[in-house]
Amino acid sequence: MQKSEFSRVFTINEIAKHYKGTALTASAIRRLVKAREIPSRMVGNKYLITAAAVENWINSSTASATDQNASYGLVRRVDA
């Protein structure tokens, strides 16, 4: 997303359309919003989300996934 779009708000379907072809589908975004992992506001019957909130979630989930996989593939001693 362009820098000016970070302050704009989008619906779940608009964000899903932007990330089409990735695992960030409309149902995945809806699940994250309802779990309060991505901050949003409900206006009428639609959730509005800032582009910055989605980018922050992507960056934080990437960082936590990297931390969880830090020991993956390392050789360690196994006591018998």
C-alpha positions as CSV (number, residue, x, y, z in Angstrom):
1,M,0.0,0.0,0.0
2,Q,1.2,3.5,-0.7
3,K,2.2,5.8,2.1
4,S,-1.0,8.0,1.8
5,E,-3.2,4.9,2.1
6,F,-1.9,4.1,5.6
7,S,-4.2,6.7,7.2
8,R,-7.3,5.5,5.1
9,V,-9.8,3.0,6.4
10,F,-10.9,0.0,4.5
11,T,-13.6,-2.7,4.9
12,I,-12.6,-6.3,5.3
13,N,-13.4,-7.1,1.7
14,E,-11.3,-4.2,0.4
15,I,-8.3,-5.4,2.4
16,A,-8.8,-9.0,1.2
17,K,-9.0,-7.7,-2.4
18,H,-5.6,-5.9,-1.9
19,Y,-4.0,-9.0,-0.5
20,K,-5.6,-11.3,-3.1
21,G,-3.5,-14.4,-3.7
22,T,-2.2,-14.6,-0.1
23,A,-3.5,-16.3,3.0
24,L,-5.0,-13.0,4.1
25,T,-8.5,-13.8,2.9
26,A,-11.7,-12.0,4.0
27,S,-12.6,-14.8,6.4
28,A,-9.1,-14.7,7.9
29,I,-9.2,-11.0,8.4
30,R,-12.7,-11.3,9.9
31,R,-11.4,-13.9,12.3
32,L,-8.4,-11.7,13.3
33,V,-10.7,-8.7,13.8
34,K,-13.1,-10.7,16.0
35,A,-10.2,-12.1,18.0
36,R,-9.0,-8.4,18.5
37,E,-5.6,-9.1,16.9
38,I,-6.2,-6.4,14.3
39,P,-7.8,-3.2,15.7
40,S,-10.9,-2.0,14.0
41,R,-14.1,0.0,14.4
42,M,-17.6,-1.2,13.6
43,V,-19.6,1.4,11.8
44,G,-23.1,0.1,11.1
45,N,-22.7,-3.5,10.1
46,K,-19.1,-3.1,8.7
47,Y,-15.7,-3.3,10.3
48,L,-13.4,-0.5,9.3
49,I,-9.7,-1.2,9.5
50,T,-6.7,1.1,8.8
51,A,-4.1,-0.1,6.4
52,A,-1.5,0.7,9.1
53,A,-3.2,-1.8,11.5
54,V,-3.0,-4.6,8.9
55,E,0.7,-3.8,8.1
56,N,1.5,-3.7,11.9
57,W,-0.1,-7.1,12.3
58,I,1.8,-8.6,9.4
59,N,5.1,-7.2,10.7
60,S,4.4,-8.4,14.3
61,S,3.2,-11.9,13.2
62,T,6.3,-12.2,11.0
63,A,8.6,-11.3,13.9
64,S,6.9,-13.7,16.3
65,A,7.0,-16.5,13.7
66,T,10.7,-15.9,13.3
67,D,11.2,-16.1,17.1
68,Q,9.2,-19.3,17.4
69,N,11.3,-20.9,14.6
70,A,14.7,-19.8,16.0
71,S,15.5,-23.2,17.3
72,Y,14.1,-25.2,14.4
73,G,16.7,-27.2,12.6
74,L,19.4,-26.9,15.2
75,V,21.2,-30.0,16.3
76,R,20.9,-30.7,20.0
77,R,22.1,-33.4,22.3
78,V,19.5,-36.0,23.3
79,D,20.2,-37.9,26.6
80,A,19.3,-41.5,26.5
